[in-house]
Amino acid sequence: MASLSRALRVAAARPRQSPTRGLGPCNLSSASGPTAEKSVPYQRTLKEGQSTSVVAQGPSRPLPSTANVVVIGGGSLGCQTLYHLAKLGMSGAVLLERERLTSGTTWHTAGLLWQLRPSDVEVELLAHTRRVVSRELEEETGLHTGWIQNGGLFIASNRQRLDEYKRLMSLGKAYGVESHVLSPAETKTLYPLMNVDDLYGTLYVPHDGTMDPAGTCSTLARAASARGAQVIENCPVTGIRVWTDDFGVRRVAGVETPHGSIQTPCVVNCAGVWASAVGRMAGVKVPLVAMHHAYVVTERIEGIQNMPNVRDHDASVYLRLQGDALSVGGYEANPIFWEEVSDKFAFGLFDLDWEVFTQHIEGAINRVPVLEKTGIKSTVCGPESFTPDHKPLMGEAPELRGFFLGCGFNSAGMMLGGGCGQELAHWIIHGRPEKDMHGYDIRRFHHSLTDHPRWIRERSHESYAKNYSVVFPHDEPLAGRNMRRDPLHEELLGQGCVFQERHGWERPGWFHPQGPAPVLEYDYYGAYGSRAHEDYAYRRLLADEYTFDFPPHHDTIKKECLACRGAAAVFDMSYFGKFYLVGLDARKAADWLFSADVSRPPGSTVYTCMLNHRGGTESDLTVSRLAPSHQASPLAPAFEGDGYYLAVGGAVAQHNWSHITTVLQDQKFQCQLIDSSEDLGMVSIQGPASRAILQEVLDADLSNEAFPFSTHKLLRAAGHLVRAMRLSFVGELGWELHIPKASCIPVYRAVMAAGAKHGLINAGYRAIDSLSTEKGYRHWHEDLRPDDSPLEAGLAFTCKLKSPVPFLGREALEQQRAAGLRRRLVCFTVEDKVPMFGLEAIWRNGQVVGHVRRADFGFAIDKTIAYGYIHDPSGGPVSRLLWPC
């Protein structure tokens, strides 16, 4: 019998690969089958002859000729989605599994469920999964799912990690999740076999636990079948039928199998690692990659019974209780890619690569020393799918109506499955999920990213490698950078701009006075024989952000903010989405899409929201009315009828585009949506000196009378045609200049030259965040989301409720207003000079009444400012008066 310590010695003695080998696919990956056999120090494996089984028998039951929904894939997500569809009353729901339930990646998953994650939405999703597997399924079916509540323990080996756990505990209080921060001595009492000498503390969550994949999925299938759904095993899908309607929109028509076809308007791709292949059948891009993920199962350990599961994030190791033994696994910087995913791979495993796995053994032995002399009973190395932003892929694909995704769960498909299955079922039945799922929505990705294999590969690698990293509020990816750069990128880089990345775009974060800090080509953190960048300025500055305190450049951001308040600052906002909505039905479309009245005279600009049918906010944006034109220009297309120019935040531009497109298709409006985001730049000059500066650059009178607030004009700036808008997002006098791409640099230089004597400086989005927080301006995706209404967010002024004009979401708002608001967004300031970032619990009279959504430091008032939604614990309406908190 081999022990973990012997495995460590054998791996250390094996010759290392040459550090000069390249990053070609053969060096990063395995073939379509298992890895090459190696001399490994264990006696048995859970491999079942690699079980690359070919489905010989026919389907487990006859195929129906039609279905309302066909779910593809019988793993965690497929079974949860089918169950929730049936539970919500959807008839004619069918699940097709090419082999048997759980045969792909679900069967070998560790099945851990941790209730606390640094996301309020994910805490809610996890809570629902726990309810389903620990109580509801057993109540419905009388069957035990295999749920074991043994608790969870997070290990902190440094101060930043313990700070993160304290933040998680605070968020947990807002959702009723019991948790405790323990000292090293208290941890030792709870887990006597643990080494606590190097600990700062731990976070103990007593109601965490372990799920059984087979037991859970079989019980879900039984419960769904009892409600009329059908589960058909041994039935692979070989094709997706598509038709095109009279408006040129592609829609799902059915699925094909070797045993017949099923006519259906809706397909749900829950195929896990194989989701990309299913997507290709339908012409849908699914941005995920398959990687090996491994753990070992130990022999019996005396005294380990009933111990909690452990996550030692800093060692990148997890320890799962398995009866009287442990499963030991983790996430490494050099995972093995599975390049050629085999469609014949079922209930199969790869050989474990001990050179890769060694780092987890070291961490596990350090944390639980008895493991050094504990035997290894078996090894598990199977495929898992990872995505570019470490978030699942869900929702309706932009390329094909009726084709939904529920895949790419980054090894969290079991614990997120219940919550995500429920939301996906709501999405399919009602057109949108109940919760804010925009971070999971497949429509978040621009096509230029999903078309780019290198970006998907690099970002998915970093997603895997940083799976256990501390989630710092201002962290940025190093992989897949410089994909989308605006015309001012090089100009600003030379002036010390430290860039942030948002959905492929490089946007200014803040300006470093010590000179350029370019983002370099991804170095895979030195893995796969690549050479890690040395003397990497951007990485050094990013490392300064790895704190829950104020960063060293706090005062630099302060200077940018106070310059905007006292003189003026110029912001490069070129990454904004810039769309034209034009055509014969454009006014009808605008009336329906936008909550505010945007049908004002040409030259007007309106701040508005877009809502969903439940009254939730899908976007906030500005809409500018255009005069008809029969001649196209770089600043306006030629069009007949009505026209509007839309400016939306670049981080959510693709979400906006998809939302508008879907509404136009559903309502059959005869108009065009044109994307000019790549063709136009945008700079914003804000501050009390902005008028004086721009008066020297623009060929027009900028007085209040000649150029009122919320209006726009076509003007010339330093001889170049621009669209000038008088708007403010920081609460100061200011203008936006929307500029043709070729004119951006000369216009920017002219503005900077004119502003030199007025104290004009460059500023970035860190300053925007602070300045807008001071003024109470909302940020969509933080304090304004698809499950927040404008009434709750204090944006009733954006809704044309006093007019008779119908708009999307109006009925829901009227019902909400009549019933009284059950929650409201409120503002807080903190007297102590301490940083806040969001997710902190809000207390009133000893009770938690909400949590912070967004927070930042307000330099003009020298205080931390926070915004959060509060509710009355008794369930009644929330008054307009601010509560003492």
Secondary structure, 3 states (H helix, E strand, C coil): CCEHHHHHHHHHHCCCCCCCCCCCHHHHEECCCCCCCCCCCCCCCCCCHHHECCCCCCCCCCCCCECCEEEECCCHHHHHHHHHHHHCCCCCEEEECCCCCCCCCHHHCCCEECCCCCCHHHHHHHHHHHHHHHHHHHHHHCCCCCCECCCEEEEECCHHHHHHHHHHHHHHHHCCCCCEEECHHHHHHHCCCCCCCCCCEEEEECCCEECCHHHHHHHHHHHHHHCCCEEECCCCCCEEEEEECCCCCEEEEEEEECCEEEECCCEEECCHHHHHHHHHHHCCCCCCEEEEEEEEEECCCCCCCCCCEEEEHHHCEEEEEECCEEEEEECCCCCCEECCCCCCCECCCCCCCHHHHHHHHHHHHHHCHHHHHCEEEEEEEEEEEECCCCCCEEEECCCCECEEEEECCCCCHHHHHHHHHHHHHHHHHHCCCCCCCCCCEHHHCCHHHHCCHHHHHHHHHHHHHCCCCCCCCCCCCCCCCCCECCCCHHHHHCCCEEEEEECCEEEEEEECCCCCCCCCCCCHHHHHHCCCCCCCHHHHHHHCCCCCCCCCCHHHHHHHHHHHHHCCEEEECCCCEEEEEEECCHHHHHHHHECCCCCCCCCEEEEEEEECCCCCEEEEEEEEEECCECCCECCECCECCEEEEEEECHHHHHHHHHHHHHHHHHHCCCCEEEECCCCEEEEEEECCCHHHHHHCCECCCCCCCCCCCCEEEEEEECCEEEEEECCCCCCCCEEEEEEEHHHHHHHHHHHHHHHHHHCCEEECHHHHHHHHHHHCCCCECCCECCCCCCCCCCCHHHCCCCCCCCCCCHHHHHHHHHHCCCEEEEEEEECCCCCCCCCCEEEECCEEEEEEEEEEEECCCCEEEEEEEEECCCCCCCCCCCCCC
